[in-house]
Amino acid sequence: MDKPKFPAFIESTAGEVAAELARLGVPPGQRVTITIEPDDWLTQARDFSRPLVEAAGWSDEDIDRIIDEEREAVASKL
C-alpha cells in the first residue's frame, strides 16, 4: 500500500480503531492523532434529526451515499 501524502480522516468506534488502522496498512509504531467526539452533542443531533430523516423517506443507505459524495467533493478540492 502506498503511503498517503496527506492526512486521512477515518470515522470509527473506539473498539474498531486498531482494526481500521491495520486494514489501512498503518504500522503499529506509527504515530496517529485521534479525536474523541463528545457523545452528548452527537447523540442529541442524531436524536433530533432521525425522525426528520425518516419522515422524508430517506434510508440509512441514502444518508451514507450523500456523506460519501460530499467527502469526495471535499477531498477533490484539497
C-alpha positions as semicolon CSV with decimal commas, in nm:
position;residue;x (nm);y (nm);z (nm)
1;M;0,000;0,000;0,000
2;D;0,135;0,345;-0,091
3;K;0,188;0,585;0,194
4;P;-0,064;0,870;0,189
5;K;0,074;1,211;0,101
6;F;-0,174;1,399;0,319
7;P;-0,367;1,333;0,642
8;A;-0,650;1,082;0,627
9;F;-0,969;1,116;0,828
10;I;-1,132;0,797;0,948
11;E;-1,462;0,773;1,129
12;S;-1,478;0,467;1,351
13;T;-1,559;0,347;1,700
14;A;-1,306;0,311;1,980
15;G;-1,329;-0,067;1,958
16;E;-1,261;-0,068;1,584
17;V;-0,972;0,180;1,565
18;A;-0,686;-0,072;1,574
19;A;-0,851;-0,295;1,314
20;E;-0,920;0,001;1,084
21;L;-0,561;0,124;1,108
22;A;-0,430;-0,227;1,038
23;R;-0,665;-0,255;0,738
24;L;-0,515;0,066;0,602
25;G;-0,163;-0,067;0,650
26;V;-0,065;0,172;0,928
27;P;0,221;0,013;1,122
28;P;0,166;-0,028;1,498
29;G;0,454;0,210;1,578
30;Q;0,333;0,496;1,358
31;R;0,208;0,799;1,546
32;V;-0,159;0,885;1,495
33;T;-0,389;1,152;1,634
34;I;-0,735;1,053;1,750
35;T;-1,015;1,300;1,818
36;I;-1,281;1,186;2,061
37;E;-1,618;1,340;1,984
38;P;-1,832;1,412;2,288
39;D;-2,132;1,182;2,284
40;D;-2,371;1,440;2,419
41;W;-2,392;1,673;2,118
42;L;-2,370;1,400;1,859
43;T;-2,636;1,189;2,027
44;Q;-2,862;1,491;2,064
45;A;-2,817;1,585;1,700
46;R;-2,896;1,232;1,584
47;D;-3,198;1,206;1,814
48;F;-3,329;1,534;1,673
49;S;-3,260;1,459;1,308
50;R;-3,357;1,091;1,285
51;P;-3,737;1,149;1,288
52;L;-3,697;1,422;1,024
53;V;-3,491;1,194;0,801
54;E;-3,737;0,906;0,839
55;A;-4,034;1,137;0,772
56;A;-3,867;1,247;0,449
57;G;-3,848;0,880;0,345
58;W;-3,469;0,859;0,348
59;S;-3,287;0,541;0,444
60;D;-2,950;0,493;0,613
61;E;-2,813;0,396;0,272
62;D;-2,932;0,731;0,128
63;I;-2,758;0,918;0,408
64;D;-2,436;0,716;0,369
65;R;-2,437;0,781;-0,007
66;I;-2,475;1,157;0,043
67;I;-2,199;1,163;0,305
68;D;-1,967;0,972;0,070
69;E;-2,046;1,210;-0,217
70;E;-1,971;1,514;-0,002
71;R;-1,646;1,363;0,129
72;E;-1,534;1,301;-0,228
73;A;-1,627;1,658;-0,324
74;V;-1,423;1,800;-0,035
75;A;-1,130;1,565;-0,099
76;S;-1,115;1,668;-0,464
77;K;-1,068;2,031;-0,357
78;L;-0,771;1,954;-0,129
